[in-house]
Amino acid sequence: MPKTPEDLFAYLDSLDISVRTIKHPPLFTVADSQNLREDLDGGHTKNLFLKDKKDNFFLLTVEQNAVVDLKQIHHVIGASSRVSFGKPEALMELLGVIPGSVTAFGVINDTNGRVKMILDAALMEHDVINAHPLTNEATTAIARDDLIRFIEATGHEPVILKVSD
């Protein structure tokens, strides 16, 4: 059973990580989330759940307006071949979320460490990162260093790479 936002907040609290969350109507696209910029400072995320032909999975978390060259990104992230978007079933199985709710916080559900977590270097220039807390009906602001600490606590190695143009 995938973790709930409440489970996520309890886990963050157990790590002594402070976050700020605002609830809002469901957001499905970056355009939908533009209005939040006034309420939450920092970098706002866009997430790409990708897989290669050998069923290696990658979660790329980039700034919401970042452009990622999907035809070339496999060279940067260490994929075995060109990548495609992971299917919704794999997204639910591995990260416990549905399309539209993909988030770096999803690694809390990847207990077998099958997803490689990649953070874009440009996003990591922000002191605060904003991401969905396992649902697209809220946005959570977390300090950059606390996001890295959270990812590491889930057993994942956050890889910071320049993945956007």
N, C-alpha and C positions, 0 to 999 in steps of 0.2 A: 504494500500500500504506500503510495507516494506521500511524502511529507506535505503538511498543510502550511500556509503562511504562519499560523500560530506556532507550529513545530519549529519553523525557521527562526522566528523571533526568540523562542525559548533557547534555541541552540546558540544564537548570537549572544543572548544574555549570559549563557553559561561560559562564553568566551570573553565576557566583559567588554563586548562591542556594543557601543551606543549607536542607534540609527534613528532617523526621523522618517515617518511614513505618512503619506497623504492618500486618502481614498478618493476615487474618481470613477466616472463611468468607464466601461471597458474601452481600452485603447488597442487597436489592431495594427496601426501603421505609425510610422514616424510622423506623418502629417497630423494624425490624431493627437499626438503628444506635444505638438508645438506650444499649445497654450500653457503647459505646465512649466515652461521655462521661467515664467514670472514667479512661480511659487517655490521652485527649487533651484538653487544655484548649483553650479558644478557641471560636470560632463553627463550628458544624457546618452543612454546606450541604445545600440541596435545590435542584435545577436543573430549569428548565422550558424545553424546546426548543419554540419557538413559531414560527408563520408566519402571515402575513396573506394576503389574497386575491391580492396581486400577487407572491406567492412571495418576499417579504422574510422573512428568518429572524432570530430573536432567541434569545439564550441568556440567561435570567434566572437569576442565582445569588442565592439568598436564604437566610436562616437556616432550619434544618430545620423549625421550628415555625411559620414565617411563613404568613400567610394572604394570598393574592393573588387579587384580584377579576378573574377572567378575562373578565368581561363589560365591564369598564371599563379594563383595563390598556392597551389599544391607545392610549388618549388620552395616557397617561403616557409610553409608550416610543416614540411617533412612528410607529406602524404605520399603514398606509393604510386599514385596516378592522379589524373585530373579528378576533381571532386564534384559532387552533386549534393543537392539538399537531401538531408536524411528524411526518411518517411515519418509521418506523424506517429505511427506505431512505435518506431525506434525512439522517437523523441519522448513519448510517454514512458516507455520501458526504461530508458536510461536516465532521463532528467526529470521525469514525473510531471511534465507540463504539456499543454496543448499548443498548437501553433497560435501565435499572437501573444503567448505568455513566456516565450523563451527568454532565459535570463542566466547570468553568471551564477545566481543563487541556486540554480538547478543542480549543480554538482553535489549538493547535499544528498540527492537521491541516487547518485552514481556510486553506489557502495562498492562496486567491483572495479572502479577506476578505468572504465572502458573509454571515457571521453577525455581527449587532450584539451586542456583549457588554455586558450590563447587570448591575451589581452593586447589590444593595439597600443603601441607606444604613445601615439598622439592622445588617446583617451587618458592614459596614465599620467599625463602632464597636469591633470586636474587634481586638486586636493580632495574633492568630493565627487563621488560617482553615484549616479541615479539609475536604479534598475527595478524591474518588477519583482516583488517578493513572492514568486511562484504563481502569481495571478496578474492578469492585465487590468484588474480593477483597483490597483494601488501602485504607488511608486515609492521606493525606499531610497533615501540618501544615506550613504555610508562613506566614511573616510577612505581614501585610496589605500592607505596602509592597512586598515582594518579589513578591506575587501581581500587583499592579498593574504592576510592572516587567516581569514575565514576559509579561503580556497585551500590553503595548506592544511588547515585543521580537518578538512574533509578527505585528506589523503591525496589530493591533486597537487601537481606542481604547476603554479601559474607561470606560463611562458609569455614574456613580454617581447613582442616583435613589431616591427613596422609592417603592418599588413594593409594599410589604406594609402591611397594616393593623395 
